[in-house]
Amino acid sequence: MKMRKRPNILLTGTPGVGKTTLGKELAQRTELTYVNIGDLAQEGQLYEGYDEEYQCPILDEDRVVDELDDKMVEGGVIVDYHGCDLFPERWFHIVFVLRTDNTQLYTRLESRGYTGKKLQDNVQCEIFQTIYEEAMEAYSEEIVHQLSSNTPEDLERNLEQIVQWTEQWMKDHN
């Protein structure tokens, strides 16, 4: 594997925690490439069916990985997705799991039109730290970090922290 000059970053967490907001702003500040997996899947129709219960398409994980692999090897990519164990460990230099207060998350998801089982399951996912545990199992413990994502101040602090990490990584690897 060739040495990368720019790091790959995974932003993950329950839907509604602020991954997309953080990822898009981070891409602007770092000039890394932002990839939202939901958008990528929609553009390429990378699905293997439809989940009636949750009223959403089922991601074809193998096709997503195939679609992204060359870009990830080049480096300099911010990946935004609510799951994380589908991606190869070799892809990422750091993983950030965004966490949000349950009542705030409930309100955010409700405003997106989440109802019933889909709403409840996503809030429970946050309560039980499901995504964090998934990240800890899928990646080396040293590269997995939790970030609080409740307020605009949290967003700014997270941006500053990740920009600083990115700049340091680039100094250390170039």
N, C-alpha and C positions, 0 to 999 in steps of 0.2 A: 504494500500500500504506500502510495507516495505521500510525502510530507505535505500537510495542508498549511496554507498561509493564513487562512481565516477559519475560526471555529464554527462548529455546528452546535446549535442550541435547541433543546426541546422544551417547549412551554406546554404543560399539561395540567389537567385538573378537571373537575366536574364542569359540565356546561354551565355558563353563567358566572364563572369566577373572574373573567376579565382577560382571558388569554389573547383574544383577537385585538382588543384595545392595546394591550401591552405589546404584542407582537408587531403590529403595524407601526407604532411609534418607535419601537426599538429598531426596526428596519430603517426608518428614516434617520435615526441618530447614529447608527453604526454602518450604514450602507451594506448590511447583509441582506440576503434575499429572503423575503417572507413567503412561506408556503402554508396556507390554511388547507388542511387535509380534506375537509368537507367541500371546499371549492374545487380542489384538484379532482376529487372523485366525481363531482357533478360535471365538470368540464369534460372529463374523459369517460364518463359513464362507467366508473370503476365499481360497479355493484354486482352482487350475486343474488339479488332478490329484494323482497319488500317485507318489512315487519309490520303486520297488521296491528298488533297490540300497541306498539309504540308509534305507529303511523310514520315510519321513516324507512328509507332504503337501507339495505344491509351492505356494508362495505366489503369489497373483495380485497382482503388484506394483501394477498400475494401480488395482485396487479398493482396495488398502490406502492408496495415496496419496489417492484420492478420499474415502475414509472419514475421513482425518485432516486434510484440507486446511483446513477451517473452523477447527478447533481450533488448528492451527498458526498461522494468520493472527492469531488472538486473542493468542497468546503464552503463556508460562508453562508450557511442556510439556517434560518429560524423556522422550525416546524411547530405548528399549532394544532394540537388534537387532544380530545378528551380521553383517549386511551394511549397507552405507551408501550405495552408489551409486544405489539406487532412489529416494532422497528428493531433492526439489528443493533446490538449493543455497540458495535464498532462505529456506528454513525455519529454518536454524540460525544462532545467534550464536556458538556454540562447539561443537567436536567433541572428545570424549575417546576415544582408542583405548586400551583396557585391555590390558596385556601381562602374561603369566604365564610363569614358568620352565617349560620343556618337560616336565621330569619331574613337576612338580607338576600341570601341566595333564593329563598322561597319567593320573595317579591320579584326579583330579577327574572326568574323562570316563569312566573305567573304572567309577567308583562310580555313575555315572548309567546304566550299562548299555551304553555305547558299546563296540562290538567291531569287529574286522576293519577293512575299508576305511574305514568311517565314523570310527573311532578314529584310524587312521593319517593320513587326509586332514586331520582337524582339527588334529592335532599338527603336521603338515607346514605347514599354513596359518599356524600360529603361528611356526614356525621361519623361514619365508620372509617373514614380515611382510606377508602378503597383505592383511589388513584395513587395516593402516596405509597401504600403498601405494594401496589403493582409496580411502581417505579423502583422501589427498594429491592424487589425481587428480580426485576429485569435488568437493572444497571448496577454498576459498582457503587457501593454506599457513598464513597467520597465525592461522587459527582452529582448526587441527588440533594436538592435543597428545597425547603418549603418557604413560600413567601405569602405573607398576609396580603389579601386583596379586597379590602373593604371600602376604602375611602380614596378620594383623589390624591391625598397625601401619600397613601400606600403606593399608588400607581407611580407617582413621581420618585419616591424612594426606591422602588423596585427598578425603575428605569435607570436611575443613577448608579445603582449597585451593579446591574448587568452591563451597562456601558463601561463602567470602570473595570469589571472583570474581563470584558472583551478586549479592551485596550491593553490590559496587562498580558492577556493570552497572546495577542498579536506581537507585543514586544518580545515576549519570551520565545516565540516560535518563528521569528523572522530575522 
